[in-house]
C-alpha cells in the first residue's frame, strides 16, 4: 500500500497545533466538509469541535504520543493527556479520515467515566 505523502504531515500539524492551542493553525488542516465525534462533542463545523480547547488545555500538563498509524486516507494517533485534574492521565485514540490532503472526519475515543463528576460540578456550558 502506498501512503499519501500528505497524510502524516497534515495529521501531525493538526495535532501539534491543537495541543499548542493554535485553533487557526489546527483548523487550516480541516476540509470544508467535516465531521467530529467524541464522548462529549459532535460537530460538523471545522472549528466548532475546537471551541472548548482553551478549557481543556488549561488543565493539560503534557501530551505523550504513544503510537502513530498512517495509511493513504486515514491515520490513528494514540496518546496520553496528562492533566492536573482528578482524572490524571487520559489515554486517547484519535482517528482521522482525509480527502484531498485535508482532514474530513475525526473520531476521538476515550473512557469518559472519570470526567462525569468534573463535568457535573462545572455545570451547564
C-alpha angles and dihedrals in degrees: 000000000000118000121222103246091226097057099081098039092047095049094043092047089052093046094047093046092048093054091045087056092242100143096175092052092047092046090051088073095054124094125235089250106056142155130193131189132179134150089272108025139044121181143162093197120104089224103022093084089056094052095101095041095107091057092050094047089051089072100033114105097177145338122226115199109217103177141003120197120184135186133164098281104008143050138184126206122191116195145156118238109206112207136184088225130097087267091070107183120015115198108211137185117201120191121196132195118199135196125181092355093305131105109248101171137022127187118187118197125192140133103270095186096099090053097055096084092046092049091047091051091049091057127208119343 
